[in-house]
Every structure is written in C-alpha cells, then in structure tokens.
Amino acid sequence: MKPRPTQHLRRRLLITFTAFALFTAMVFGTYSLVFMYVVEDSIFNAQLDREARAQLAWHALEGDWRTPADAAIQLHRSPSTFPDDLRSEFAKEPWRSEFAGVDGRHYHLKRIDPPAGARPAWLVSEVSAQLVVRPIRDRVVMLLAGTALLVLIAAIVLGIWLAHRSTRSLYALVEEVEALQPEPGPGVRLAARFDDDEIGVLARALDGLSARVAAFVAREHAFTRDASHELRTPLSVISSAAGQLASESGLSERGRQHVQHIRLSALQLQQAIAALLALAREETASHGAPPVKLVPLLERVIIEQSPLLAARPVEVQLTVPDGATLRAPEAALRVVLANLVGNAFAHTAQGQVLIAWQDAQLLVHNTAGASPFLGNWPEPRPFDKRDGSEGNGLGLDIMRRLCSHYGLELVIQHGGGGVMARLRGQPAEA
C-alpha cells in the first residue's frame, strides 16, 4: 500500500491560522479592558479639570481657594492633610495622579498652581463609589475569554477547511508525481488536470521536466540495447577466435602470448560491459529477489575466469557449502562474482585463491597476491591501483557501486597476506 503524503503543510497552515486568531483575540481583549479603564479615568480627570479651572478663576478674583462645588472633590492646601493611605503613597511617588488606597478606596489627584507665586493646592477625589469597570471586571474578562474561545474554535474549523482547500491541488499533484514512472515516450501531461494558478505553473514545469526525463530514458534504453548487441557479439567472436588461434600448432611462442593477451582482454571487456549494463538497469536492491545458490554460480564463474590464471602456479580452493545463498538478481550477482574472482585470479602471481563461506558472507581471498589498490582503505577508491596495473583503477569502485545498487555489501581489505573481499547480502529465509 502506497503511504499517504505527509500533511506538514496543512498542519503548518492550520497552526498559523489558529495562532493568528488567538493572538488577535488576546490583543483585542486586552485593548477592550484598557479602553474601559481609560474611559473611566478620563471621566474622573474631566471632573477634576473643571473644578481646577473654577478654583483658578475664583483665586484670581478673591486671592484664595473656595470649597469645591462637587461634594465628591476635596481641596487640600498641603499634602499633610491628605487621608492617611493617600499621604503615605503620595510621599513615595508625588508625580502620580492616581492612587489605590486601603479598604477598596481609590483616589484621583490634581495639583493646581495659581499665578504670582502663590502656594499650590490639591484637588482629591475618592471615586471608589463611582467606579464602574472594577465591579464588572471579572464578568468582562469571562465574557472576553468565552468570546475568544468561540473565535478560536471558529478559526480552527475555518483553518482546517482553508488548509484543505488551499492544498488540495498541491497534494493531488504530489500523488500524480509519486505515481510517475521513468519510461520512454512523450512524457506525462499534468498541467491539463489543474487550474491556471500557481499549482498549474508547477505542473507545467513538471511536464517539461518529465519530457526531458522521458527523452533521457529513451536514449538510455537505446544505448543499453545497442551496447548489449553491438559489443557483446563481436567480443564473443574475438574471444572464440583467439581461443581457436591459440590451439594452432604452428603458432610461435610470442604469437601465442599475444593471442592469450587478446583473449584475456576480451574477457575483461565482456566483464566490464556486463557490470556497466547492470548498473544502467532500473531495478534496484534485492528485496523480493529469489535466493541464488552460490556453488553452481561460482563453479561457472571459476571456469569462465580461469584463462586469467594462464600458466601461473595458483591453486584455487572452493569451500562453499551447497546451501549457501544470497538474495540478489542472479545476473547481477554473476557479474559481481565474475569481477571479484577474475580480479583475484589476475592479481595472484602464485599461491592460493580461497573462496569460502563464513558468517553468512562470501570470502574471496588471494593469499599471496599483490594489492589491487594502494594504501590500506577498507573500500576501494576510484583510480587507485597497484603498481604495474594496466587498468584505470575503476574496477573495484564499479563493483562497490554495483553492489550498493542491488543491496549487497562489499568490503575490500588487504595486508601482508594478500587481499580479502567480503560480500554480504540479505540471507535467504529459512
């Protein structure tokens, strides 16, 4: 079953929309409370301002202050006559005009300064009985909180609908793209299924990319088909003709060496072509591949690669149990084994080539051979080769990529005793 595409974009849209709605509700709720307090304070301050103007006008005529006309306002000629709770707070912060007293009392204060250097006075209004916002503050907060909750729920519902509506075309395009297969042909046509919007522009761009990919796949298929036919057949003819020519009795020893060199070169070229064509195939990994028995495959590979030993004093030991298997396409596994065994044969001047099965991995060990690459790395690197090698140092790197392509693991190690190749794959199920 194909997994559904992740919903990260929809979740981000929903979270962003909800967070914005919550932030907006909090800001406007705070502004509502602040507005209520500001309006209330402005009423009290307006009362004090009217009384201050009247006091200043009276003082200009009579030279003294009068009793305030508003009974809620008191005139104090000095802060020392303030109520006790107001006097203590005013002494700490004399620049303030609003003070909270004890037992719920609340004061608004205004200083009036007459001209000509006369002493100032203070108008004090105790407004606890006139407060409107404080008694209903808790109910207002609850009302604002309930409203914010309703707005938040509506924002979540609207955000879910908007996220699905906004991303529906995008996820439809994702599903279409996930279903695409790189096949030769004119490519897919996605743009016709979408509106002429941003998603449609993306679909048209993907159509152009698909057309280029399809052309590339067609060229790749044509190349692999032509290479398989046009190269393998002549190489087989060269190898067969060289083998027959080598058996001619009138051939000189030097000519026989040249013929043998041609035969080995043709064999190595066939091996390289098989590896490169295997890498060019679309199938990857060994999941679902049937288990391949190694012994019959290794026997055929040893016979095929035996010309690489020539007449050197090399002993080949095959100690692989009949039940040893690896999960990989048989053709790909044969290419890998041919390269590993052929590499061991080609680089062993004398001694033994051991092919064994140990701990669910195949070991190919040329016990007295020279290292096919320089240094002491656990994996081959491109263009690293031994002194005197006629190759380009790419064979083992190609093998490593081929093994990775088909889900196999290849490790190359070497030391004073020769070179060890370890091949591990997915073992067959019991």
Sequence and secondary structure as in RCSB ss.txt:
>XXXX:A:sequence
MKPRPTQHLRRRLLITFTAFALFTAMVFGTYSLVFMYVVEDSIFNAQLDREARAQLAWHALEGDWRTPADAAIQL
HRSPSTFPDDLRSEFAKEPWRSEFAGVDGRHYHLKRIDPPAGARPAWLVSEVSAQLVVRPIRDRVVMLLAGTALL
VLIAAIVLGIWLAHRSTRSLYALVEEVEALQPEPGPGVRLAARFDDDEIGVLARALDGLSARVAAFVAREHAFTR
DASHELRTPLSVISSAAGQLASESGLSERGRQHVQHIRLSALQLQQAIAALLALAREETASHGAPPVKLVPLLER
VIIEQSPLLAARPVEVQLTVPDGATLRAPEAALRVVLANLVGNAFAHTAQGQVLIAWQDAQLLVHNTAGASPFLG
NWPEPRPFDKRDGSEGNGLGLDIMRRLCSHYGLELVIQHGGGGVMARLRGQPAEA
>XXXX:A:secstr
       HHHHHHHHHHHHHHHHHHHHHHHHHHHHHHHHHHHHHHHHHHHHHHHHHHHHHHHSS    SSTTEEE
ESSGGGS HHHHHHHHH TT SEEE STT EEEEEEE  STT   EEEEEE TTT  HHHHHHHHHHHHHHHHHH
HHHHHHHHHHHHHHHHHHHHHHHHHHHHT    SSS    GGGS SSHHHHHHHHHHHHHHHHHHHHHHHHHHHH
HHHHHHHHHHHHHHHHHHHHHT TT  HHHHHHHHHHHHHHHHHHHHHHHHHHHHSS  SSTT  EEEHHHHHHH
HHHHHGGGGTT  EEEEEE  TT EEES HHHHHHHHHHHHHHHHHT SSEEEEEEEETTEEEEEETT   SSSS
  SS  TT   TT  S S HHHHHHHHHHHTT EEEEEEETTEEEEEEE B    
